[in-house]
Amino acid sequence: MIVLFHPRATRTRNCRLPLAVLALAAVLEGREEYEIVDGNLEDGPVEAILELIDNHPVELLGISAMPGPQMVAAMETSREIRRLRPHVKIAWGGYFASLYPDAALNARYVDFVVRGQGEDTLLELIDAIRGKRAFDTICGLSYKDGFGLHRSNPERTMKGPDSFPWSPFHRLPVKKYLRPSFFGKRTAVHHASIGCPFNCSFCGIHAAYGREERMESPQRTVDILKHLIAEYGADSVQFYDMNFFLREDHARELCDLMEPLNLRWWCEARVDIMSRYSDETMAAIRRAGCTMIFFGAESGSDWTLKDMQKGITIEQTVIMAHRTRQFGIIPEFSFVVGNPKDPERDTRETLRFIRKLKRINPDSEIIVQHYTPTPQQGSMYGDVDDKVSFPKTPAEWASKQWMDFTLRIDTSAPWMKRKTKKLIDNFEIVVASRWPTVQDIRAPRWSRMLLKTLSAWRYALHMYSYPFELHLANQFIKLRKPKRESL
């Protein structure tokens, strides 16, 4: 038996379908005996895994984890399983293992790391464990050899979603994952593509998956959505693709097919691509139920965007602020502030640009984040390779210092003055209080009005320093934070 484990990443009320392990389960379906354990639903995931091990010949425990709290849950569970059932092989995959394979392998409880797309690598790894092939022939695999040395095989060529079967939704209690959101009462999630073809030097996506994007056919996407509607009552969906609208012809075909489904939905897109879409295509996107689009605007400075290799301009972001307002779609603009070469200038120009966007489209949702380095193929953004020394083990990553770094709570960036960081943090709380996110469906009306009233004068007068009253009010009200929940 193969056990696939999705470590706890959020509270049960916020959990969504574990798409990563479902994708792995899809290639095991009908070929291998397997079980899925989801830490977001299980009160005792270790006990659930131990029960499976004690009642079945478990050959491999496969764990997929993101950096941050999910990695910590993966570490704690793996360590306990290794202590109690040392004969079970453990493989880590997902973003953490793909970005930091050596750190993962430095843990005594990790035997294998599956880098990047894992479906084919998992099948070949199972064959190798059974002695049917050599470990050094498996692309995308890192492992410890007989002497305990780390070995990393060549990267695996990525395949598109259409190359693999559908997720085996029947293996999970799907209705427990269809939680209320701003978009509907039963919100599903879906990945309609994998990878990203762009070269943003601050992003870890291409470090994990290379620089390609493979897209699912529009008909398959719609067929899966129809299944989720018919079988489980889904009425809305969030697409987790890096670039949902990569090509206009694909977007138009997909949206025409989605229109009869009557879904409300959220996705991510690029301002440069969508700024070139025709009005007809924008109207089709809105008719299909698109309610909100996340855009990586990243900076209010063209020089910073060029340094990031982002491939967009601030004018394209301005265009999309106008166009989303025209077509009744809420834009969610995310900014990565603190260019290491001149963080003060980047911060000053970006905060001014955010105010401009709010004037153009007051419905714009704003997410502000400090630049946090991730390993790159080549030099990291801002040439900070000599300024950041990443942890060598999962346990070190789990320390408060590095958890704060991962969650962008306190990156302790050596290139940024403390007063600049404080300005960014203060501006963020003022803007978030002046325009509380519409995505918080639990917040009572009075709480929004209180925050708006407390912050209005600060925003109008550009007074961001010492917002004690806003910190106190936010602690009391505890509104949803899209920034935190998207990490």
Buried (B, 14 or more C-beta within 10 A) or exposed (E): BBBBBBBBBBEBEEBBBBBBBBBBBBBBBEEBEBBBBBBBBBEEBBEBBBEBBEEBEBBBBBBBBBBBBBBBBBBBBBBBBBEEBEEBBBBBBBBBBBBBBEBBBBBBBBBBBBBBBBBBBBBBBBBBBEEEBEBEEBBBBBBBEEEEEBEBBEEBEBEBBEEBBBBBBEBBEBEBBBBBBBBBEBBBBBBBBBBBEBBBBBBBBBBBBBBEBBBBBBEBBBEBBBBBBEEBEBBBBBBBBBBBBBEBEBBBBBBBBBBEBEBBBBBBBBBBBBBEBEEEBBBBBBEBBBBBBBBBBBBBBBBBBEBBEBBBBBEBBBBBBBBBBEBEBBBBBBBBBBBBBBBBBBBBBBBEBBBEBBEBBEBBBBBBBBBBBBBBEEEBBBEBEEEBEBBEBBBEBBEEEBBEBBBBEBBEBEBBEEEBBEBBBBBBBBBBBBBBBBBBEEBEEEBBEBBBEBBEEBBEEEEBEEBEEBBEBBEEBEBBBBBEEEB
